[in-house]
């Protein structure tokens, strides 16, 4: 089963290095560690990185640069950065989820008095910044609410569920203007800490991809991160 790791952020140089792009930066770090590039289309991915056995046929197009992506063939995983801007991240995620796991979107026959069960996406991991965690602190969760994060809200709306794993990268909170704060770059002292956090996040993501054991990954890495904090 192909797994999908999505790092959230805003495209373009105006947003590079900002706190809200922590998800992008984790995937950039992971791609560098694995020696791979992120591409704009399935054709670019095939032409530059070679064919990707194991992926379904009919890869979704990337309209207007909806996402950058690459395939880690040995781990059967896609790394994706939506290019739709943060508030519309769900469009790119849903198009890929429908391609990879179409059965999750199939109508469910139910009795008139019962509700259809919410779809679950255990092979989807969303990586994003979190105002409520101290800078450079990491947390993995199997599911949860949006926490006021517009990118996560968009994904939840497009998938019609919040039952998907996520890795949160703490950025802290200063002042009352959160919208302005998240679009500012990390301070020099925070940047040093956050780079260490990116390395730790990448290690945890690779562990999850290799083992498929989310609970075990949470136990191993939360224990380690708590000791380091």
VOPA-246919 format. One record per atom (N, C-alpha, C): residue in three letters; z, y, x. Coordinates in steps of 0.02 Angstrom, whole numbers, plus 50000, padded with zeros to 5 digits. Example, Ala and Ser with C-alpha at 12.3 -4.5 7.8 and 13.67 -1.06 7.14 Angstrom:
2
ALA503904971650660
ALA503904977550615
ALA503904983550660
SER503544988850642
SER503574994750684
SER503945000250645
***
This chain:
229
UNK500004994050042
UNK500005000050000
UNK500005006250044
UNK499495010450035
UNK499455016550074
UNK500025021350055
UNK500355024150105
UNK500865029250092
UNK500575036150106
UNK500875041050074
UNK500625047950077
UNK501205052550095
UNK501145056050151
UNK501635061150170
UNK501305067950163
UNK501605072250123
UNK501345078850109
UNK501825084150135
UNK501595088250181
UNK501995093850205
UNK501775100150169
UNK502255103850141
UNK502095109750101
UNK502105116150143
UNK501675120850124
UNK501635127250158
UNK501075131350129
UNK500945137150160
UNK500395141550141
UNK499885141650198
UNK499235141350182
UNK498725141450234
UNK498605148450261
UNK498325148750322
UNK498125155150350
UNK498615157850402
UNK498355162050446
UNK498765164750501
UNK499325169250476
UNK499235172450419
UNK499755176950393
UNK500405173250380
UNK500365166650369
UNK500955162750351
UNK501175158050407
UNK500785157650460
UNK500945153050515
UNK501635154850545
UNK502055149850554
UNK502695150950585
UNK503245153450539
UNK503085154350474
UNK503595156650428
UNK504035150950405
UNK504615152650378
UNK505085147550356
UNK504795143150301
UNK504395146150257
UNK504115142450201
UNK503605137250224
UNK503385137650286
UNK502895132950312
UNK503215127250352
UNK503855126150343
UNK504185120850381
UNK503865114050368
UNK503645112850306
UNK503315106450291
UNK502675105550330
UNK502265110850333
UNK501665110750374
UNK501835109150446
UNK502345112450472
UNK502505111850543
UNK502765104850561
UNK503115101650515
UNK503335094750528
UNK502715090250535
UNK502225091150491
UNK501625087050496
UNK501215088650558
UNK501195095150577
UNK500845096950639
UNK501175093350698
UNK501835093350699
UNK502195089950753
UNK502045082550753
UNK502055079450694
UNK501935072250689
UNK501225070550710
UNK500735074750690
UNK500045073550709
UNK499955074150785
UNK500285079050816
UNK500245079750889
UNK500545073650923
UNK501115071350898
UNK501435065450927
UNK500985059350924
UNK500605058750870
UNK500175052950861
UNK499475054050889
UNK499335060050915
UNK498685061550945
UNK498115061650895
UNK498245064150834
UNK497735064450783
UNK497625071650760
UNK497055072750728
UNK496895079250699
UNK496895078850624
UNK497005084650592
UNK496945085150520
UNK496255087950503
UNK495925084850454
UNK495235086650436
UNK495205089150365
UNK494655092850350
UNK494585096050285
UNK494265091450233
UNK493885086450253
UNK493535082350204
UNK493545075050227
UNK493395070650179
UNK493355063450195
UNK492805062150245
UNK492245065850239
UNK491695064850286
UNK491895066850356
UNK492235072550363
UNK492475074650429
UNK492955069450458
UNK493395066950415
UNK493875061950438
UNK493515055750463
UNK493005053450427
UNK492635047550448
UNK492215048850510
UNK491895054750513
UNK491465056350570
UNK491855057350634
UNK492435060550630
UNK492815062350690
UNK493335057050708
UNK493645054150659
UNK494185049350672
UNK493975042150663
UNK493355041150638
UNK493125034350626
UNK493295032050556
UNK493015026350535
UNK493155023850467
UNK493895022150459
UNK494115022250397
UNK494825020950382
UNK494895014850337
UNK494895008850367
UNK494975002850327
UNK495625002950288
UNK495614999950230
UNK496224999650189
UNK496265005050137
UNK495905010550146
UNK495915015850096
UNK495445014050039
UNK495605016149977
UNK495145014949921
UNK494485018549932
UNK493965016149900
UNK493325019649903
UNK493355025749858
UNK492845030149867
UNK492805036049824
UNK493355041049838
UNK493455042749901
UNK493965047649919
UNK493845054149882
UNK494375057449859
UNK494285063749822
UNK493985069049867
UNK493565073149837
UNK493295078949874
UNK493865083849885
UNK493755088449931
UNK494265093549944
UNK493985100349923
UNK493955101749858
UNK493645107849834
UNK493995114049861
UNK493595118649886
UNK493855124849913
UNK494415123549964
UNK494335118150002
UNK494845116550053
UNK495515115050022
UNK495525110549972
UNK496155109149936
UNK496675105949981
UNK496465102550034
UNK496965099650079
UNK496645098150147
UNK497075097950198
UNK496905095250263
UNK497255088450268
UNK496915083550299
UNK497225076950300
UNK496985072850359
UNK497355067550374
UNK497155062550423
UNK497475055950404
UNK497205050550432
UNK497435043750416
UNK497745040550478
UNK498355038350473
UNK498675034350526
UNK498525027150509
UNK497985024450539
UNK497735017950519
UNK498245012350530
UNK498595012550587
UNK499055007050602
UNK499645006750553
UNK499805012550524
UNK500355012750476
UNK500105013450404
UNK499445013550395
UNK499135014450329
UNK499465020350292
UNK499425026150323
UNK499745032050294
UNK499285038150301
UNK499295042350251
UNK498935048650252
UNK499435054350263
UNK499255058850308
UNK499625065050317
UNK499215070650286
UNK499525074550243
UNK499155079550203
UNK499515086250203
UNK499125091550213
UNK499355098450204
UNK498935101650149
UNK499215102650089
UNK498835106150036
UNK498635113150059
UNK498025115150042
UNK497765121750060
UNK497695126149998
UNK498055124549947
UNK498005127949882
UNK498505133749875
UNK498875135149928
UNK499455139549927
UNK500035135949891
UNK500635137849910
UNK501235134149891
UNK501285132849817
UNK501175138049776
UNK501305137449705
UNK500845132749668
UNK500305130549701
UNK499825125949669
UNK499765119449708
UNK500275117649745
UNK500265111649786
UNK500135105349745
UNK500355105349683
UNK500285099449641
UNK499565097449627
UNK499105102249629
UNK498405100649616
UNK498145095849669
UNK498275097349732
UNK498045093049787
UNK498405086349786
UNK499065086549775
UNK499455080349775
UNK499235075749719
UNK499125078449660
UNK498935074349603
UNK498245071149613
UNK497775074849643
UNK497105072049654
UNK497145066049701
UNK497555066549752
UNK497635060949799
UNK498025055249767
UNK498535056849729
UNK498935051549697
UNK498515047649646
UNK498085051049610
UNK497645047549562
UNK497155043049598
UNK496955044949657
UNK496495040849697
UNK496855034749725
UNK497445035749753
UNK497805030349786
UNK498145025649737
UNK498425028449684
UNK498845024449638
UNK498645025849565
UNK498035024149546
UNK497795025849478
UNK498225022849423
UNK498525017049436
UNK498905013749383
UNK499515017849362
UNK499755022149407
UNK500325026349391
UNK500165031449336
UNK499525032649326
UNK499315037649276
UNK499035034349213
UNK499035027749210
UNK498765024249152
UNK499215025249091
UNK498915025749032
UNK499325026348971
UNK499765020148964
UNK500355021248938
UNK500835015848928
UNK500935014748853
UNK500845008648829
UNK500955007048759
UNK501705006848746
UNK501925010648697
UNK502645010848681
UNK502725010548606
UNK503315008548584
UNK503485008748514
UNK503565016048492
UNK503505017148429
UNK503535024048404
UNK504205027348420
UNK504735023348423
UNK505405026148433
UNK505615026248506
UNK505175024348551
UNK505355024348622
UNK504895028948661
UNK505145031148719
UNK504755035548761
UNK504445031648818
UNK503855034048841
UNK503535030848898
UNK503965031948960
UNK504055026849002
UNK504445027849063
UNK504095032649110
UNK504495036549146
UNK504205041149194
UNK503875037249251
UNK503305039749274
UNK502975036649331
UNK503415037349393
UNK503385032549436
UNK503745032849499
UNK503235032849556
UNK503385036549608
UNK502935036949665
UNK503335035449729
UNK503535029249739
UNK503955027549797
UNK503595028149863
UNK502925028349862
UNK502535028749925
UNK502305035849940
UNK502575040649905
UNK502435047749916
UNK503055051049945
UNK502965054750000
UNK503515058450031
UNK503305065850036
UNK503705070250007
UNK503585077450010
UNK504055080550061
UNK503795084350108
UNK504185087650160
UNK504165095150148
UNK504745098350143
UNK504745105450126
UNK505385108850148
UNK505365115550147
UNK505935119650167
UNK506455119950111
UNK507075120650130
UNK507625120950081
UNK508105126550098
UNK508165131350052
UNK508605137050063
UNK509345135150063
UNK509515129750029
UNK510215127950020
UNK510495123650076
UNK510085121850125
UNK510315118350184
UNK510345123150243
UNK510835122650286
UNK510855126950346
UNK510225125950388
UNK510045131050426
UNK509435130450468
UNK509445124250511
UNK508895120550511
UNK508775114650552
UNK509145108450528
UNK509515108850473
UNK509825102850445
UNK509315099150403
UNK509335092450405
UNK508845088350370
UNK509195083950319
UNK508835082650263
UNK509085078050213
UNK508495074350182
UNK508575067750173
UNK508085063650137
UNK508395061850070
UNK507995062350018
UNK508225060549951
UNK507685056249917
UNK507885051249876
UNK507395047049842
UNK507065050449783
UNK507385055749757
UNK507105059549700
UNK507555065649691
UNK507415069749642
UNK507835075549629
UNK507465081049593
UNK507815086549582
UNK507515092249549
UNK507105096449597
UNK506895102249573
UNK506475106649614
UNK506885111049660
UNK507525112249643
UNK507925116649684
UNK507645123749688
UNK507245125649638
UNK506945132249638
UNK506335132949683
UNK506105127349712
UNK505535127549758
UNK504885126949718
UNK504465132049722
UNK503865132249681
UNK503365126749698
UNK503325124749761
UNK502865119449779
UNK503085112849749
UNK503725111349752
UNK503995105249722
UNK503925105549646
UNK504025111449617
UNK503945112149545
UNK503225110549524
UNK502735113049562
UNK502035111749547
UNK501885104249550
UNK502145100849601
UNK502025093649608
UNK502345089849550
UNK502955091749533
UNK503305088549477
UNK502915089249412
UNK502635095249401
UNK502255096449340
UNK501605092349339
UNK501255091949395
UNK500615088449397
UNK500705080849395
UNK501265078349421
UNK501395071149419
UNK501795069049357
UNK502055074049321
UNK502465072849261
UNK503095068749277
UNK503345069549337
UNK503965066149357
UNK504225069349421
UNK504885068749431
UNK505185070849495
UNK505425064749534
UNK505185058849514
UNK505405052649546
UNK504965050949605
UNK505025055049657
UNK504675053749720
UNK505135055949777
UNK505115052449834
UNK505545054149891
UNK505365060949920
UNK505845063949953
UNK505725070349986
UNK506175071050048
UNK505905074550097
UNK506285076250158
UNK506335083850160
UNK506955086250158
UNK507085093450156
UNK507265095950226
UNK506965101650243
UNK507105104950307
UNK507495111350292
UNK508115111650314
UNK508525117450300
UNK508275123750335
UNK508255129250297
UNK508065135650327
UNK508615140850316
UNK509165138950282
UNK509705143650270
UNK509515148850218
UNK509985153250206
UNK509875158550156
UNK510215164850181
UNK509845170350183
UNK510125176750204
UNK509935182050153
UNK510435185950130
UNK510285191250083
UNK510115188550014
UNK509865192949972
UNK509715191149903
UNK508975190449889
UNK508555192649934
UNK507825192449923
UNK507545186149954
UNK507605180549917
UNK507375174149944
UNK506625174049955
UNK506245177149910
UNK505515177049916
UNK505285180349981
UNK505615185650000
UNK505445188950063
UNK505685184850123
UNK506285182150117
UNK506585178350173
UNK506165172350193
UNK505915168550144
UNK505545162450161
UNK504875163950193
UNK504615169950183
UNK503965171750212
UNK504035175350279
UNK504645175550305
UNK504765178350372
UNK504795172750423
UNK504635174350486
UNK504685169150539
UNK505415167650555
UNK505525161850584
UNK506185160050608
UNK506385164850664
UNK507035166250669
UNK507285170150725
UNK507205166050789
UNK507275169250846
UNK507185165750910
UNK507685160050917
UNK508305161150897
UNK508805155850903
UNK508675150250853
UNK508455152050793
UNK508285146950744
UNK507675142850764
UNK507195146150796
UNK506585142650816
UNK506745136950864
UNK507205138050910
UNK507385132750957
UNK507695126850919
UNK508135128250872
UNK508445123050832
UNK507945119450788
UNK507495123250758
UNK507035120250709
UNK506545115550743
UNK506355117050805
UNK505905112550841
UNK506235105750853
UNK506885105850867
UNK507255099550873
UNK507255095850806
UNK507355099550752
UNK507355096550686
UNK506685093450669
UNK506145096750690
UNK505475094050676
UNK505385087250711
UNK505635086850772
UNK505585080450808
UNK505995075050773
UNK506585076850749
UNK506995072050712
UNK506675069950646
UNK506375074850612
UNK506035073350549
UNK505445068650560
UNK505055069950612
UNK504485065650627
UNK504715058550642
UNK505255057850679
UNK505515051150694
UNK505725047550630
UNK506045051050585
UNK506255047950522
UNK505655045950480
UNK505145050150478
UNK504545048650438
UNK504195042450466
UNK504145041950532
UNK503835036050562
UNK504235029750548
UNK504895030450547
UNK505325024750530
UNK505185022450459
UNK505145027150413
UNK505005025450343
UNK504325022250335
UNK503825024850371
UNK503155021950367
UNK503145014850394
UNK503505013750449
UNK503495007150481
UNK503885001950442
UNK504435003950410
UNK504874999150377
UNK504784998950302
UNK504585004550272
UNK504555004950199
UNK505235004950167
UNK505755005750207
UNK506445005250183
UNK506745012250179
UNK506685015450121
UNK506935022250114
UNK507695022550119
UNK508035018050085
UNK508775018050086
UNK509025016950157
UNK508725012250193
UNK508925011050261
UNK508785016950306
UNK508225020150295
UNK508045026150333
UNK508555031650321
UNK508745032750258
UNK509245037750242
UNK509905036250277
UNK510115030050275
UNK510755028150306
UNK510735029250381
UNK510205026950413
UNK510165027450486
UNK510135034750508
UNK509715038650477
UNK509595045350503
UNK510115050450479
UNK510365049750418
UNK510895054250397
UNK511505053450441
UNK511675047250458
UNK512245045950502
UNK512135049350570
UNK511535048650596
UNK511385051550662
UNK511385059150658
UNK511075061950606
UNK511045069150600
UNK511735072250590
UNK512165068750552
UNK512845071350542
UNK513245071350607
UNK513125066450650
UNK513465066250714
UNK513225071950759
UNK512585073650753
UNK512305078850797
UNK512485085850774
UNK512655086550709
UNK512785093350682
UNK513475095850701
***
